[in-house]
Amino acid sequence: MKIKKAGHIEIFCGCMFSGKTTHLIKRIAQLKKSGAKIQVFNFHLDERYGKNNIISHDGKKIKCEMAKNSTDILKHIKKDTDVVAIDEIHFFNKNLVNLCTKLADNGKIVLTSGLDKDAFGKPFETATLIMAEAEYVKKVHAKCELCTDKASFSYRTNEDKNTISVGAKDKYIPLCRNCFNVEYKNRSKK
C-alpha cells in the first residue's frame, strides 16, 4: 500500500510591523528556488500598497491574486500547484482553516501570515485556529513604539471601533503588553 505524502501548514503571526509578510515572502522565494509551483493570495480589501501584490512594510513585494473568501481561493487553485500562500489571514472567516487543512491533507504546502490579535488585544479566530492546525508556527515581534521592548500588540491610534480596519502607520503602532494596557486605560478615561 502506497501512502500519499501529506503537505503541511506554516504560519507567521504577530502584531503590526513585526515582519510577518517579510517572512512569508522570504519563504515563498525559498520554495520557488527549489522549483515549487506557487500561488499567492491576499484579502481583496488589502490595497494599502497596491492591488494584486503582497507588499511588506519594508517594501518587499510579490504578485498575488486577490480573494474575498476561502471559496475564491479554492476555485483559483491549479492542480499542479505545490504551494498555496495566503497573507492577511485574519481578514478571512474561519472557513479558511478548513481550506488550509484540506490543502495540506492533499499534499500541498500551505503558507499563511497574519495578525494573531485585533486592535483591542483579542485573538483573531481564524489565526488562532490555523495556529492549532499548523505544523510550523513562527511568532514574530515588532519594537514597542513607546518603550522599545518587544511588541506583540497592534494599538489603533484613532477611535475606530470596528474589528476590521485596514491600515498601516496611519492607524496603528506596535506596543508591548504594558504600554498597550496603559494606553487603553488612558483612552477609556477620556
C-alpha positions as CSV (number, residue, x, y, z in Angstrom):
1,M,0.0,0.0,0.0
2,K,1.4,3.4,-1.0
3,I,0.8,6.2,1.4
4,K,0.2,9.6,-0.2
5,K,2.6,12.3,1.1
6,A,0.7,14.9,3.1
7,G,1.6,18.6,2.9
8,H,1.8,20.9,5.9
9,I,0.7,24.3,7.2
10,E,3.1,27.1,8.3
11,I,2.0,30.3,9.9
12,F,3.8,33.6,10.5
13,C,1.9,35.6,13.1
14,G,2.3,38.6,15.4
15,C,1.4,42.3,15.6
16,M,1.6,45.0,13.0
17,F,5.1,45.9,11.8
18,S,6.6,42.6,13.1
19,G,7.7,41.3,9.7
20,K,5.1,38.7,9.1
21,T,4.7,39.4,5.4
22,T,8.5,39.7,5.0
23,H,8.9,36.2,6.5
24,L,6.2,35.0,4.1
25,I,7.8,36.5,1.1
26,K,11.2,35.0,2.1
27,R,9.7,31.6,2.5
28,I,7.9,31.8,-0.9
29,A,11.3,32.8,-2.5
30,Q,13.0,29.9,-0.9
31,L,10.4,27.4,-2.2
32,K,10.4,29.0,-5.6
33,K,14.2,28.4,-5.8
34,S,13.6,24.7,-5.2
35,G,11.2,24.6,-8.2
36,A,7.9,24.6,-6.4
37,K,4.8,25.9,-8.3
38,I,3.4,28.6,-6.0
39,Q,0.1,30.5,-5.9
40,V,-0.2,33.5,-3.6
41,F,-3.4,35.1,-2.3
42,N,-4.3,38.2,-0.3
43,F,-7.6,39.6,1.0
44,H,-9.4,41.7,-1.6
45,L,-9.7,44.8,0.6
46,D,-6.0,45.0,1.4
47,E,-4.9,47.5,-1.2
48,R,-2.6,49.6,1.2
49,Y,0.4,49.3,-1.1
50,G,-1.3,48.3,-4.4
51,K,-3.6,45.7,-5.8
52,N,-2.5,42.2,-6.9
53,N,0.7,42.4,-4.8
54,I,1.6,41.4,-1.3
55,I,3.9,44.2,-0.1
56,S,5.6,44.3,3.2
57,H,6.0,47.5,5.3
58,D,9.7,47.4,4.3
59,G,8.9,47.4,0.6
60,K,9.4,43.7,-0.4
61,K,6.7,42.6,-2.8
62,I,5.4,39.6,-4.7
63,K,2.5,39.2,-7.2
64,C,-0.7,37.7,-5.8
65,E,-4.4,37.0,-6.6
66,M,-7.0,38.9,-4.5
67,A,-9.7,36.8,-2.8
68,K,-12.9,37.6,-0.9
69,N,-13.1,34.3,0.9
70,S,-11.8,30.7,1.0
71,T,-14.2,29.7,-1.8
72,D,-12.5,32.3,-4.1
73,I,-9.1,30.8,-3.2
74,L,-10.2,27.2,-3.8
75,K,-11.7,27.9,-7.3
76,H,-8.4,29.6,-8.4
77,I,-6.0,26.9,-7.2
78,K,-4.5,25.0,-10.1
79,K,-4.0,21.2,-10.0
80,D,-0.2,21.4,-10.4
81,T,0.3,24.0,-7.6
82,D,2.6,22.7,-4.9
83,V,2.4,25.7,-2.5
84,V,-0.5,27.9,-1.6
85,A,0.5,31.1,0.3
86,I,-2.2,33.3,1.9
87,D,-1.4,36.7,3.5
88,E,-3.6,38.7,5.9
89,I,-5.4,35.5,7.1
90,H,-7.1,37.4,10.0
91,F,-9.4,39.1,7.4
92,F,-10.8,35.8,6.3
93,N,-13.5,33.9,8.2
94,K,-12.8,30.6,9.8
95,N,-13.7,28.6,6.7
96,L,-10.2,29.4,5.7
97,V,-9.0,26.9,8.4
98,N,-10.9,24.1,6.6
99,L,-9.4,25.1,3.3
100,C,-5.8,25.1,4.7
101,T,-6.3,21.7,6.3
102,K,-7.8,20.2,3.1
103,L,-5.0,21.6,1.0
104,A,-2.3,20.2,3.4
105,D,-4.1,16.8,3.6
106,N,-3.9,16.7,-0.2
107,G,-0.1,17.2,-0.3
108,K,0.2,21.0,-0.6
109,I,2.4,23.2,1.5
110,V,0.2,26.0,2.9
111,L,2.0,29.2,4.0
112,T,-0.1,31.7,6.0
113,S,0.6,35.1,7.5
114,G,-1.5,37.4,9.6
115,L,-2.2,39.2,12.8
116,D,-2.9,37.0,15.8
117,K,-4.8,39.7,17.8
118,D,-7.0,42.6,16.8
119,A,-6.6,46.2,17.9
120,F,-8.4,45.5,21.1
121,G,-6.0,42.7,22.1
122,K,-8.5,39.9,21.4
123,P,-7.4,36.9,19.3
124,F,-8.4,36.6,15.7
125,E,-10.3,33.4,15.5
126,T,-9.0,32.4,12.1
127,A,-5.4,32.9,13.0
128,T,-5.8,31.1,16.3
129,L,-7.4,28.1,14.6
130,I,-4.7,28.0,11.9
131,M,-2.0,28.1,14.6
132,A,-3.6,25.0,16.2
133,E,-3.6,23.1,12.8
134,A,-0.1,24.3,11.7
135,E,3.0,22.1,11.9
136,Y,5.2,25.2,12.0
137,V,4.3,28.4,13.9
138,K,6.6,31.4,13.9
139,K,5.5,34.2,16.3
140,V,7.3,37.5,15.3
141,H,7.6,40.8,17.2
142,A,8.0,44.4,16.4
143,K,9.7,47.0,18.6
144,C,7.3,48.9,21.0
145,E,6.8,52.4,19.8
146,L,6.8,53.8,23.3
147,C,9.5,51.9,25.3
148,T,11.4,49.8,22.6
149,D,10.6,46.5,24.3
150,K,9.3,43.6,22.2
151,A,5.8,44.5,20.9
152,S,3.1,41.9,20.4
153,F,0.1,44.2,20.3
154,S,-1.3,46.4,17.4
155,Y,-2.6,49.6,19.0
156,R,-5.1,51.6,16.9
157,T,-4.3,55.3,17.2
158,N,-7.7,56.5,16.2
159,E,-11.1,56.0,17.8
160,D,-12.4,53.5,15.2
161,K,-14.3,50.7,17.0
162,N,-14.5,48.3,14.1
163,T,-12.7,45.0,14.5
164,I,-11.5,45.1,10.8
165,S,-9.9,48.4,9.8
166,V,-7.3,48.1,7.0
167,G,-4.4,50.5,7.7
168,A,-0.7,50.9,8.4
169,K,1.3,53.6,10.2
170,D,-1.7,55.9,9.6
171,K,-3.8,53.9,12.1
172,Y,-1.6,51.6,14.1
173,I,1.5,51.4,16.2
174,P,3.1,48.3,17.8
175,L,3.1,48.2,21.6
176,C,4.4,45.8,24.3
177,R,1.8,44.4,26.7
178,N,2.5,47.0,29.4
179,C,2.3,50.0,27.1
180,F,-0.8,48.6,25.3
181,N,-2.6,48.2,28.7
182,V,-1.6,51.7,29.8
183,E,-2.7,53.3,26.5
184,Y,-6.1,51.6,26.6
185,K,-6.7,52.6,30.3
186,N,-5.8,56.2,29.4
187,R,-8.1,56.1,26.4
188,S,-11.1,54.9,28.5
189,K,-10.6,57.7,30.9
190,K,-11.1,60.3,28.2
